[in-house]
Amino acid sequence: MLTIGCHLSTSKGFAAMGETALSIGANTFAFFTRNPRGGNAKAIDLDDVAALQRILDDHAFGPLVAHAPYTYNPCSAKERAREFALEAMADDLQRMEVLPGNYYNFHPGAHVGQGAERGIELIVDTLCHVMFEGQRTTVLLETMAGKGTEVGRSFEELAAIIDGVAHRAPQLADHLGVCLDTCHVSDAGYDVIDDVDGVLDELDRVIGLERLHAVHINDSKNPRGAHKDRHAKIGEGYLGAPELGGSPEVLARIVSHPALRDLPFILETPNELPGYAEEIKLLRSLQVGN
């Protein structure tokens, strides 16, 4: 069965997220490690965490995909912004240890005019400082749409980050991977509509499919190569809507692909819980051989 869920609020605690996930038919979910605007993180209630873990175990959940706030920019031109990203990411990874074996996804950042090469150097430096030997969380670099000066708009840029960490701190490299966002890669110019096989072959060649650990399953409000990063509901954008050149078959190929079908899928579509429940049901119905 497809492992799929959506972003859930932490406002009522960890166990409440697990119960909410069950109520919409999800068997994974994502959550922000702290306020999405990057403020202070709430104190962790270990009894609450234990209650969530029981739900995950009892209902055979797949890995969770925690998300760093969008405000982190480890390759900012401003030193204080880089320091904040480093401090917060380091704290996030320590906090993730209460739920071992899950994923921590983040946007690599924007180089704001310094150039991608310099941005990659700064991201590598941050990762080498915030990751630690013995950690039980895998850090995921998200594929980006390429708006503005975003780093991560190509598989080559993500590979350069991974290679940089592997060169400087090889003991950390096994805990570094990639999250593929279907809206972002299409907006970045990759043809997931007509050639998902080719896109994944390229990812394998450049990064290695063994580094691919999760998928953000989103439709896109813009055509391929737009570099806009505007998510659409499943079936209402350029990936899934026939009137825009997409089709349900595109989505079926994504959720059924041998390289993807067993990974956790996270919805980030503009929806409320009932809408997510419908999208989960739809995508499960589209997976061939489920």
Secondary structure as the mmCIF struct_conf table of DSSP 4:
data_model
#
loop_
_struct_conf.conf_type_id
_struct_conf.id
_struct_conf.beg_label_comp_id
_struct_conf.beg_label_asym_id
_struct_conf.beg_label_seq_id
_struct_conf.end_label_comp_id
_struct_conf.end_label_asym_id
_struct_conf.end_label_seq_id
STRN STRN1 ILE A 4 CYS A 6
STRN STRN2 HIS A 7 HIS A 7
TURN_TY1_P TURN_TY1_P1 SER A 11 LYS A 12
HELX_RH_AL_P HELX_RH_AL_P1 PHE A 14 SER A 23
TURN_TY1_P TURN_TY1_P2 ILE A 24 GLY A 25
BEND BEND1 ASN A 27 ASN A 27
STRN STRN3 ALA A 30 PHE A 32
BEND BEND2 THR A 33 ARG A 34
TURN_TY1_P TURN_TY1_P3 PRO A 36 ARG A 37
HELX_LH_PP_P HELX_LH_PP_P1 ASN A 40 ILE A 44
HELX_RH_AL_P HELX_RH_AL_P2 LEU A 46 ASP A 58
TURN_TY1_P TURN_TY1_P4 HIS A 59 ALA A 60
STRN STRN4 VAL A 65 HIS A 67
TURN_TY1_P TURN_TY1_P5 TYR A 70 THR A 71
TURN_TY1_P TURN_TY1_P6 PRO A 74 CYS A 75
BEND BEND3 ALA A 77 LYS A 78
HELX_RH_AL_P HELX_RH_AL_P3 GLU A 79 MET A 96
TURN_TY1_P TURN_TY1_P7 GLU A 97 VAL A 98
BEND BEND4 LEU A 99 LEU A 99
TURN_TY1_P TURN_TY1_P8 PRO A 100 GLY A 101
STRN STRN5 TYR A 103 PHE A 106
STRN STRN6 ALA A 110 ALA A 110
TURN_TY1_P TURN_TY1_P9 VAL A 112 GLY A 113
BEND BEND5 GLN A 114 GLN A 114
HELX_RH_AL_P HELX_RH_AL_P4 ALA A 116 VAL A 130
TURN_TY1_P TURN_TY1_P10 GLU A 133 GLY A 134
STRN STRN7 THR A 138 GLU A 142
HELX_LH_PP_P HELX_LH_PP_P2 THR A 143 THR A 143
TURN_TY1_P TURN_TY1_P11 GLY A 148 THR A 149
STRN STRN8 GLU A 150 GLU A 150
BEND BEND6 VAL A 151 VAL A 151
BEND BEND7 ARG A 153 SER A 154
HELX_RH_AL_P HELX_RH_AL_P5 PHE A 155 ARG A 168
HELX_RH_3T_P HELX_RH_3T_P1 PRO A 170 HIS A 175
STRN STRN9 LEU A 176 ASP A 181
HELX_RH_AL_P HELX_RH_AL_P6 THR A 182 ALA A 188
TURN_TY1_P TURN_TY1_P12 GLY A 189 GLY A 189
TURN_TY1_P TURN_TY1_P13 VAL A 192 ASP A 194
HELX_RH_AL_P HELX_RH_AL_P7 VAL A 196 VAL A 206
TURN_TY1_P TURN_TY1_P14 ILE A 207 ILE A 207
HELX_RH_3T_P HELX_RH_3T_P2 LEU A 209 ARG A 211
STRN STRN10 LEU A 212 ILE A 217
STRN STRN11 ASP A 219 SER A 220
BEND BEND8 LYS A 221 ASN A 222
TURN_TY1_P TURN_TY1_P15 ARG A 224 GLY A 225
STRN STRN12 HIS A 231 ALA A 232
TURN_TY1_P TURN_TY1_P16 ILE A 234 GLY A 235
BEND BEND9 GLU A 236 GLY A 237
TURN_TY1_P TURN_TY1_P17 TYR A 238 GLY A 240
HELX_RH_3T_P HELX_RH_3T_P3 PRO A 242 LEU A 244
TURN_TY1_P TURN_TY1_P18 GLY A 245 GLY A 245
HELX_RH_AL_P HELX_RH_AL_P8 PRO A 248 SER A 256
TURN_TY1_P TURN_TY1_P19 PRO A 258 ASP A 262
BEND BEND10 LEU A 263 LEU A 263
STRN STRN13 PHE A 265 LEU A 267
BEND BEND11 THR A 269 PRO A 270
HELX_RH_AL_P HELX_RH_AL_P9 LEU A 273 LEU A 286
BEND BEND12 GLN A 287 GLN A 287
TURN_TY1_P TURN_TY1_P20 VAL A 288 GLY A 289
#
